[in-house]
Amino acid sequence: MQVNVLVSRRRAGILGLAVVAALSLAACGDASSGSNSADSSGGLTKITVLRSAGSTFEPLYIAQDQGYFKANGLEVEIKAGASDQSQNAPSVLRAEAQFAMADSVQVTKAVAAGLGIQMVAGLQSSTTTTEPSDGLAVAKDSPIKSFADIGGKTIALPNLKGSVELICDYLAEQAGVDPKTIHYVALPLNSIVDSLNKGQVDGAYIFSTFLDAARNAGDRIIGQGMNTLPGFPQAVLFAGTDWLKKNADTAKKFVDAVSKGIDYANKNPEAVRDIDTKYTQLSADYIKNRTIQTFYAEIDKDTMGILVTKMQTFGIAEKAPDLSSLIWSDAPTGDIK
């Protein structure tokens, strides 16, 4: 099956290298070697954090609303980061922000490319305690019954060489399929379900509202998604390595406040819905009825070890960085099930 926007793995690799080169050039203007936090007139240390353009940032606003940042001596400005989260790393390295959000694959790729950033905390990870929020959608009458059937098929993704491609490759490999035989195509999220239902692709690996849209259209959802690999960090916070060395106490205070925001979010789902209503473009009906995924400040090192290795195996990253260079030594870690 062919589609006009099909992007080959080879071309995706070239594009990925171009992005890495751009990031490396941005890092040349690195201003993070010194302390880039400043005291306000109220004696609070100013911090800027770049959130994702979508969601999963709710604990940040909750920490702010509940006064956890202020109690730790911080004045935190939360700003929407780039739609392409890989562009948040140069912003941190140029001292435009002290912390930023990204998915774990983007951070790992940046570290593998030599950028001086580290994960400081998680926000959300896959877990068996909630229903999956991602999965492979196929047409109701599709011959694809499991991941064992996707070899040689065309699968639509919202982007290439990211978390979604990694988990799709991983699930295919677990089912005995060589991931290299899968044809991936990057499609805009707002048209991905329509392309599936028009028969332009064999399947679509999607998440959140788009997964619900496919289900409502009568499509079948295959597998348990990232929940198959508990502890897969879907959203993390990172900072510049040099900045962390010079501002460890400030970073610890920030992570502590975010952890308290996460605890509050997990105990008060309506607070999460309130943040969604205020800061996202999700529909009111979806916000009211959606499953609130569990937030985790901890990073599961065992799972991260698997992901880093598989990223290299699947050609998503050129090398597997050591976890000590990837995860800040004071980052909260733990086993996520």
N, C-alpha and C positions, 0 to 999 in steps of 0.2 A: 504494500500500500504506500502511495507517495502523496506528499503534500508540498505545495510550492515553497512553504517557509521552512522546510526541513533543513536543519543545521547539522552537519556531520560532526562526529566526535573530533575529527582532525581540526576542523575549522574552529570548533569550540575551544580546543586546546590553544590554538593560535590567539584567539580572542582573550583567553584567560591570561596568556603571557603578556598581552598588551596591557591588560588591567594591572598586572603585577608591575610592569615597567612604569606605568603611570603612578602607581602607589610609591614605588621606590624613588621616583623623581620628586614626588611630593615630600617624601621623608627627608630629602636633602636640605629642605628649609627647616628642619627640626628645631623647634624652640622649646622642647620639653626637657632639655638637659638641666634646666634650673627650676626653681619653684615658680609655678605659674598660678598659684592661688594667692588671693590678696584679702586683707582684712577690711571689712566694711566699717562704717562709722559706729556700728553697734557692736563691734568686736567679734563678729562672726566671720568665719573663713568662707570666702566666696568660691563656689563650685559650679561649673556648668556641666550638664550631662545631656548627651544627644540620645533621644529615644528613637525607637523605630517609627516608621511612618504609618504602620498598621495598628497593632495592638500589642499585648503582652507586657506593656509598660505600666500597667495599673498599680503595682506596688510602689513605684516611684512617686506617683501623685498621692497615694495613700500615706506614704511616709512623710510627705510634705504637709498634707492636710491634718495629720495627727500630731504634727509638731516634733516628729522624731529627729529630723535633720537639725532643727533649731536647738533641741535639747542636747545635741551632740556638738553644738557650737558651729554649725554650718548654715550658710545661706545658699541654698541650691536653686539654680535656674534650670528648668527642664525645657529643652527645646527639641522640636522635631528635627531629626537627622535626615540624611539623604535617603531617597527612595531606594537607591542602590547602596546597601549597607556597607559595601566594601569601601565606599568613599568616606565613611566616618573615621577610618584609621588615619588618613592624612590630616583630618581636622584635629584629632587628638595630638598627633605628632607636631602640628603647627601651634599647639597651645590654644587653639580656639575653643577647646573643651577639655576637661580633665578625664571624663568618663564617657563612654558611648556604648550603645547596644549593637549587637550583631548576633547572627547564629554562629554556632561553634565551628562550622565548616569554614565560614569566611575568615574567622580569626585564625584558625589553623593554617589556612592557605597563606595569609599575610605573614605569619611567623615563619612558615616554611620558606617564604620568599625573602626573609631577612629583615622584616620590619620589627622594630622594637616595641611590641605591645604584648600584654599578658591578660588573660582572663582573671578578674578579681572576684567574681561571684556569678552564680547562676540566677536566672529569673524563672525559667520554666524548663522542665525536662519531661521526656516521655515516662509514663508510669502505668503499671497494670491496675492502679486503683481507680482510674476513670476510663470512660469509653474513649476509643481512639478518635482523634480529631483530624486524622489524615488517612488516606488509603487510595487504592487503585480503583477507579471507576471504569466499568465497561458496559456496553449495551446489554439490555436484558437478554437478547438472543445471541450474545457473543459466544464463540467457542472457547474463549478464555475462561477457565473455571478456577484457576489458581496461578500463582507465580510460575509454576512449572510449565505454563503454556505461553509465556511471553517471549521466548526466544524467537528472533526474527520479526517480531511485531514492532509497530510504530507506536510509541508511547509519548503523549504530550506532557510537558512539564512547564511550570511557570518560569523556570530559568534553568540553564545548564550548569553543570559542575558545581552544584550546591548541595544542600542537605537533602532535598527531595530526590535528586539523582543518586546520591549516596545510599539512601535507604532503599530505593528501588533496586539498585544493583545488589545490595546486601540481601534483600529478600529473594531476589532471583537466584543468587548464588546458593542460598540456603535451600532452595527448591531444586538445585541441580542444574541450573541454567547458566551458561557462560554469559556474563553481562555484556561482553563485547559484541554479542549477536543482537542486542536490543538496539533499535533505531529510535533515538530521542529527538524530539522537536520542541523548541521553545515557542510557546504561544501566550498571548496576553491572558491574564486570569479572567477578564470579563468576557472572553470569547471561547475559553477552553472547553466548557461543557457543551456549547453549541457545536463546536467542531467535532466533538465526540458523537453527538447525536445525529450529525449529518454524515457520519461514517468516514470522515476525513482522517481519523486516527483510530487505532485499535483500542486504545485505552488512554486514560488521563490520570496522572497521579496528582491529587489535589487535597485541599484541606479547608477547614473552617466553613464559611458560608457556601463556598463553591462545592464542597463535598455534599452539603445539604441540598444544594440546587440539583446536583446529579441524582441524588437519591429521590428527590421529589419528581424528577423527570422520568423515573422508572428505571434508572440505571442500577446495576448491581455494584456493590462495593466489596472488593476482595481484600482479605487479610486484615490484620490488626495494626497495620501501619508501624509507626515508630515505637508503639507499645511493645512490639516484638523484641525490641532491644531497650529495656528499661534503663533510664539514666542518660539517654541521648539528649544532650543539652540543645533545646530548640531556641533558647534565647539566653544570652549571657551579657555581662557587663565587662568591659575591658578598659585598660588605661595604658599609658606609655611606661615602659620599663624604667627609663631614667627618672621620670617623674615619681614613680612609686618608691624608688630608692631614696629620694630626697623628701618625700612627703608621706612616709609610711603611716604615721599617726593619723593624719587627715584621711587617708584611704581607709584605715580601719574604722574610723568614726562613720564614714560614709557607708561602708559595707554593713556595719552594725545597724544603722538606721534603716537601710534597705531590707535587712533581714527581719526587722520588727514590722516593716510594712508588709512583707510577705506573710508573716504570721497573722497579721490582722486581716489581710486579704483572704487567706484560707479559712478564717473563722467567720468572715462577714462577706459572703458572696454578693450581697446587695450593694456593698461599697464598690465592688468591682464593676457591677452593672452601672452604677452612677458615673464612674470614670469613663466607661465605654460611651455612655450617653453624651458626656461633655466633650470628649476628645477624639472619638472615632466617627467614621461615616457608616458604621453598621446600622442596619435598620432597627427601629424600635422593637419590632416584633421578634427579630432575631436576638437582640440583647435580652429581652424578657425571658426567652425560652432556651437560650443556648446553655450547654453544659460548661460550667466554669472549670477549666483545667487546674490541677494543683500546681501551685508555685513552689519552687525550691531555690533557696540560696546556695545550697550545696552543689558542688560539681562532683559527679561520680568518676573518679579517676580510672577505675577499671574499664568502664564503658568508653571513656575518652581514649584509653589505650587501644581499644578495638577500632574505634573510628579513625584514629590517626593512621593505624596500619592499613585499614581498608581504603582510605583515601589514596594512599600511594599505590596499592594493588589495583584499584579501579582507574588510576590515571587522573584522579581529581586534584591531587597535589603531587608535585615532582618528588618530594621527599617527606619523610615522617619526622617532624620535629620532636625532640625530647620533651616529655611532659613538664620537666622542671623549667624549661624555657617558655612553655605554653601557658602554664598556670602559676600565678603569683603564689609565693610560699605561704602567705597569710590568708589565702582564699579559703572560704569554708568548703570542706569536702566531706563526702559521705556516700554510703551505699544506698542507691535509689531502686526500689522494686515496683 
